[in-house]
Amino acid sequence: MFAYPERALYEHVLPKNKVYGHAQPRRALRQKFVDQVDTITWQYKLAPATINLPAGVEVKEIQIFSIAQRGPELKEDILRTLDRAIPSQLFFELTFQGRVRFVAAYKRGSEADHSKQFVAAYYWSPWQDASAPRSALPVAIDMDSLYQQMLHCHMRAAGLEPRAGEPLEATAERGIRIRSQRLVCDRLEARMRKEDQYNRKVEINAELRQAKSLLQGLLGADPG
């Protein structure tokens, strides 16, 4: 998605056991790391010293992690484990068989416990050829502004359009509600397919229309 400055190149392989030491995942999650992750590379550090932007109020540094997958699937809880283990805001580049996709979630310090991180829903771009052209980093006044613009790009790639004047956290919360509403629509569609009684189908269809209307309202770029 973005072409990062050479000065920000870090390129350190992150051993899985180091992740385990910080995050202490359960055995089932460790097995997902083994089955789905080949290597994790801490690829870039975006910081005042590397990109000549002042630190923000919330964002001091942004880290770019490259994950080489063993197969086409990577479970979200692997990314969440990394996000919770590392206090900085993270962006992920996932690679598999010459293709790449980009993933990120809105992240901030927990209000209840400042030693912990709040990580919202993830935004996944479609797969694309790894050699496809990349965009320059957005023009920003500080790290807060850069983070907001980078995350907005990920949101748009995932089909969520930020609304004019909408704070980043509000957009992220709307993204969570969209995910929940999509699950409601999926469940209703599944019930429709299984239902044999005509009257019951009519009732479910009415619920489905209402659920889809709510979803479209959440997806819209401007509610008014």
N, C-alpha and C positions, 0 to 999 in steps of 0.2 A: 504494500500500500504506500509506504513512504520510503524515500531514499535518505538514509541517515548520514550525517557528516563523518568523514574519516576520523576526525579528532575524537568522536564519541565512541569509536570502536573499542570494545573491551575483550570480547572473544575468549571467555573462560568457560571451559566445560565444567558443569555443575554435577558432581557425583550424586547419585540417587541417595546414598546413605547419609549425605549431608542434609538433604531435604528431610529424610526420615528423622534425623536428629533434632531439627527445628520444629517440624510439624507433628511428629509422632503419630503417623497414620496407622489405622488398624491393619491387621494382616490382609484382609480382602483388598484394601486399597493399595497396599504395597504390591500385591500380586498384579493389580492393574498397571502399575508402573512397569513391572517386569514384562508383562505381556504386550503393552501398547506403546511403550516409550523406548526408543533406541538410545538417543543422547539428548541431553538438555544443555544448551549453550547460552551463557549469559553474553549476548551478542553486542549490545550497546548500552552505554550509560549516558543519558541526556541529563546534564547538570549545568549549573552556572559556569563551571570551569571548562566544560567541553563544547557548549553551544552558545556561550556568551549571552545568556539570559539570566536575569536576577531570579532568585528563589521566590516562590509565591507564598501566600499565607498558608495554604493547605498542601501545596505540592513543592517539595524541595528537589526531588530527582524523579526521573522516569526511566524505568529499566525495560529493555527489549530482550525477550527470551525467545530463542529458536529451539523448537522441539522437533527432532526427527522421529517420525512415527514408524513403528514396526508394521503397521497395517493401516487400512483406510479409516479406522475408528479410533477416536480418542475421547474418553469419558470426561465430562465437564468437571467431575470432582478431582481429577488430576490437576487441572488448572487452578481450581479453588484451593487445593492444598498448597500450591506454590504461592498463590496470592496471600494466603494467611501466614505463610512462613517468612515472607519478605515484606517489610513495612512500606517500601516505596510503591508507587503506582506502576503496574506492569502492563505491557502489551506483548502478545504472543504471536509468533509466526510458526505455523505448523507446516511441515514439509513431508511429502510422501510421493515417491515415484515421479520426480520432476515437476510436481505441482506444489502450490503453496496456498494457504488460507490464513486470514488474520482474525484474531480473537482478542477481545478485551471486555472488562466489566468496570462499571463505576465503582470506585473504591475510596474510602475515607477512613479516618480513625474512628473507632467506636466511641460514642458519647458516654456510654456506661462504663467502659474500661479502656483508657487511652493506650494501654499496652496491646490491645487487640485491634483487628481491622474489620470494618464492615464491607462486605463484597456483595454487590447487587447482581442482577442478571447479566449473563454474557451475551455479547453480540458477535456473531460469526459471519464472516464474509463468505461468498461462494469460493470454491476451488478455482484457481487459475494457473496458467503456466508460470513456472518460477522465473522465467526469463522475461516476463511481461514488463513494460516500462513502469516506473514508479514515480510518484509525485514528490516534489520537494516538501519539506516540513512547512506547516502553515506559519504565516507571519504572526508573531505574538509579542506581547510586551513583557511577559514574565512566565514562569513555569505553570502557574495556575491557568493562564490564558492558553498556553500551548496544550496542556492536558485537555482542556475543554474542547478545543478545536479538533484534536486528534480523536477524542472519543466520539464526537459528533460524526466524524467521517465513518467510524466503525458502526455507529447506530444506523446511518443512512445505508451502508452496505448491507446491513441486516434487515432493512425495510422499515426502520423506525425513523420518521422525519421529525427532528426537533422543531418545536414551535417558536415563533418569534417571541423573544422576551422570556421564554421559559427557562428557569434555572436548571442547571445540569442535574442536580439531585431530583428535581421534579420530573425531568425527562426519564431518568433512570427508574423512578418509581412507576411512571406510566408504562415503561417497558415491562416491569414485573406484572402489572395488571393485564397487559396485552397477552403475555404468556399464559396467565391464568385463564383469561377469557377464551383463548384459542383451545385450551384443554376442555373447557365447557362445550364449545362448539363441536370438537372432535367426539366427545362422549355422546352428545345428542345425535350426531350423524350416525354413530355406531348403533345407537338404540333404534333409530329409524330403519336401518338396514335389517335389524333382527325382528322388528315388530311385524306381526301378521294382521292384527286387527285394524281395520280401516279407521275407526273412530279414534283409536289410540295414536295411529300415525298422524292424524290431523292435529291432535293435541301436541304431539312432539314437534311437528313441523312448525307450529306457532311458536313454541319455545325456542326452536332453532332460529327462526327469523328474528326474534327479539335479541337472542344472544349475538347473532351476526351484526345486528344494528349497533349493539353496544360496542362490539369489537371495532367496527368501522369508525365509530365516534372516538375511540381511543387512538386509532391509527391516523386520524386526520391531522394534517399539519396545523390547522387553525380551528378550534372548536366553535368559533363564532363566525 
